[in-house]
Amino acid sequence: QVQLVESGGGLVQPGGSLKLSCTTSGLTFSNYRMRWYRQAPGKERELVATITSTGSRVNYADSVKDRFTISRDNAVNTVYLQMNSLKPEDTAVYYCNAQHIYSATGYWGQGTQVTVSS
């Protein structure tokens, strides 16, 4: 059974930092492109960051560029999102997504809440 479990969310003040983790099981992690999405209430789900299966390339939404860093550790089947200089507009549920590099097969985690507020 494939599972993606996000963790690390919580309440943080503007300017603070959080590090999210997404640990996977039941799949061959090195065959999957990993992405972080976020969704605020009443808004569409937004792509935040992407990392290739090997970690050789990364991409970010303009709204988080230079503040967030996506990384992965294939030895422990985990993708991370380091979030610095957080702003209130970063408040959302953050979701981990895995897409197989050779097919459209994809999986989602349950999400973790990030709230940026003073």
C-alpha positions as CSV (number, residue, x, y, z in Angstrom):
1,Q,0.0,0.0,0.0
2,V,1.4,3.4,-1.0
3,Q,1.5,6.0,1.7
4,L,2.7,9.6,1.8
5,V,2.8,11.2,5.3
6,E,3.5,14.9,5.7
7,S,4.8,16.4,9.0
8,G,6.3,19.5,10.4
9,G,3.5,22.0,10.0
10,G,2.4,24.3,12.7
11,L,2.0,28.0,13.9
12,V,4.9,30.4,13.2
13,Q,5.3,34.1,13.3
14,P,6.0,36.2,10.2
15,G,9.7,36.0,9.4
16,G,10.0,32.6,11.0
17,S,11.0,29.2,9.6
18,L,9.5,25.7,9.3
19,K,10.7,22.5,7.7
20,L,8.2,20.1,6.3
21,S,8.8,16.4,5.7
22,C,7.0,13.9,3.5
23,T,8.0,10.3,4.2
24,T,6.8,7.7,1.6
25,S,6.3,3.9,1.7
26,G,5.1,1.3,-0.7
27,L,6.7,2.8,-3.7
28,T,10.2,2.9,-5.3
29,F,11.0,6.4,-4.3
30,S,13.8,6.9,-6.7
31,N,11.4,6.5,-9.6
32,Y,9.2,9.4,-8.6
33,R,9.3,13.1,-9.2
34,M,8.3,14.9,-6.0
35,R,6.3,18.1,-5.6
36,W,4.9,20.2,-2.8
37,Y,1.5,21.9,-3.3
38,R,-0.4,24.2,-1.0
39,Q,-4.1,25.2,-0.8
40,A,-5.7,28.0,1.2
41,P,-9.4,28.0,2.0
42,G,-11.5,29.0,-1.1
43,K,-8.4,29.0,-3.4
44,E,-7.1,26.6,-6.0
45,R,-4.3,24.2,-5.1
46,E,-1.0,25.8,-6.0
47,L,2.2,24.2,-7.1
48,V,5.0,25.3,-4.8
49,A,8.1,23.4,-5.6
50,T,9.3,20.4,-7.7
51,I,12.3,18.2,-7.5
52,T,13.4,15.5,-10.1
53,S,13.8,11.9,-9.2
54,T,17.5,12.2,-8.7
55,G,17.4,15.7,-7.1
56,S,19.4,17.1,-10.1
57,R,16.9,19.9,-10.8
58,V,14.5,21.9,-8.8
59,N,11.8,24.5,-9.6
60,Y,9.8,27.0,-7.5
61,A,6.8,29.2,-7.8
62,D,7.8,32.8,-8.0
63,S,6.0,33.5,-4.8
64,V,8.4,31.3,-2.8
65,K,11.6,31.6,-4.8
66,D,14.6,32.5,-2.7
67,R,12.7,31.7,0.5
68,F,11.9,28.0,0.2
69,T,14.2,25.0,-0.6
70,I,13.0,21.6,-1.7
71,S,15.3,18.6,-1.2
72,R,15.1,14.8,-1.0
73,D,16.9,11.9,0.6
74,N,16.4,8.8,-1.5
75,A,18.1,6.7,1.2
76,V,15.2,7.3,3.6
77,N,12.4,7.9,1.0
78,T,11.7,11.4,2.1
79,V,11.2,14.8,0.5
80,Y,11.6,18.1,2.5
81,L,10.5,21.7,2.2
82,Q,12.6,24.2,4.1
83,M,10.5,27.4,4.5
84,N,12.3,30.6,5.6
85,S,11.1,34.2,5.9
86,L,7.5,33.1,6.2
87,K,4.7,35.5,5.3
88,P,1.0,35.4,6.3
89,E,0.1,34.7,2.7
90,D,2.1,31.4,3.0
91,T,-0.7,30.1,5.3
92,A,-2.2,27.0,3.7
93,V,-2.4,23.2,3.9
94,Y,0.7,21.8,2.3
95,Y,0.5,18.6,0.4
96,C,3.2,16.2,-0.9
97,N,2.7,14.6,-4.4
98,A,4.6,11.8,-6.0
99,Q,4.5,11.2,-9.8
100,H,6.1,8.3,-11.5
101,I,8.7,9.4,-14.0
102,Y,7.5,7.0,-16.7
103,S,3.7,7.2,-16.3
104,A,0.9,9.4,-15.1
105,T,0.6,7.5,-11.8
106,G,0.6,9.8,-8.9
107,Y,-0.1,9.8,-5.1
108,W,-1.0,12.4,-2.5
109,G,-0.4,12.8,1.2
110,Q,-3.1,14.0,3.7
111,G,-1.6,17.5,4.1
112,T,-0.1,19.4,7.0
113,Q,-1.4,22.8,8.1
114,V,1.0,25.8,8.1
115,T,-0.2,29.0,9.8
116,V,1.8,32.2,9.7
117,S,0.4,34.8,12.1
118,S,1.5,37.2,14.8
